[in-house]
Amino acid sequence: MAQALADAGLAGKIDEVSDAEEAESYFLRRLSEGTVPQVVILDLTLPKRSGLELLETWNANGFTRLTRVIVLSSVLPEGDIARLGKLGAVRVFEKPLDLQEFFALGKHVKELAGVSAAG
């Protein structure tokens, strides 16, 4: 994942968290600082709470209106993509991603973040 983002010119602009609780704390801290992330890549399979629960919380609190959320999932039951969209996800990728999909993900994040071709 980090390589796809680096290949898209986003190296050095990526913060990582290890679980849903850390993600929620990170987002709240950034919100209080007035610097919400432009793009969040959210895996639905996270320790402590699911990414879906986190997305539901972010949507209920209005966070998904402040940032663009891209969702990753190893399994997407029928209807989940539409549900994720209603919760604020702007794009959904199913894992395992092949190399072309990784590059597409990096390009999509770069476009959503508004990063110019020069960086």
C-alpha positions, 0 to 999 in steps of 0.5 A: 500500500505504502509503495503504491502511494509513494509511486503516486507521489505521496511519500512523506505525507502518509500517517498510519494508525494500527487499530480503529480506536487509534484511528478515531483518536487520531481523527479527533486530534486532527479535527481539534487542530483544524487539520483533518486528513484530506483522504483516509484509507480505511481497512474494514478489518481492524483490531478492537473495532471494525472499520465499518463501525468506525465509518458509521461513527464518523458518518454519524459525527459528520467526519465523512463530510470533512474528509474523503474515505477510501475503503479496503476490504477482503470480503464485500458481501452484496449490497455493502458497496452501496451501504459504504457509499451511504456512510461516506466512502468515496471509493471501495477496493476489494483485497487482494489488490493486484498491481494495477489496482494498487497503482489505481489506488495510489492515483485515486488518493493523489487525485482526491488529495489534490496533489499536483503532478509536481508533488 
